[in-house]
Amino acid sequence: MRLVRFNAPKGELKGFDKYHTEIFKQVLSGDSIELNLTKTNYYTYNGVKFCVCDGLGELDFRDYPNNVDFSLLKLRVLSDFLIESIEPTKESEKTLLNEFLRIYDLNISKGVYYLDPPYFKELEKELCLC
């Protein structure tokens, strides 16, 4: 569970499974609520899709729009980009690389592991050991 903050004190929160079937609906009366972490499911708030990952602090719902699993991002792709400026050729690798960099920068700006999706810390640790 993680506390999620919304930008308005009132709005409609919906939960969906991985098949896009609505599994719950709730009208929020406050500006934050505790929600389950997502792996394959997701939420919408007033029509804006978001997901919830592990991390420290209150999550702004706009900061994690999609579930990300960094187990599919190869260390070689990341190190090639950071050290030699070699961009990956596969679109899926580019997407994961960009998400990793976005989350890394956001975590640095917050000073904590604000967003900690699956395998983020492991990949970061491996990168530091190279």
Secondary structure, 3 states (H helix, E strand, C coil): CEEEECCCCCEEEEEECCCCCEEEEEEECCCEEEECCCCCCEEEECCEEECCCECCCCEEHHHCCCCCCHHHCCHHHHHHHHHHCCCCCCHHHHHHHHHHHHHHHHHHHHCCCCCECCCHHHHHHHHHHC
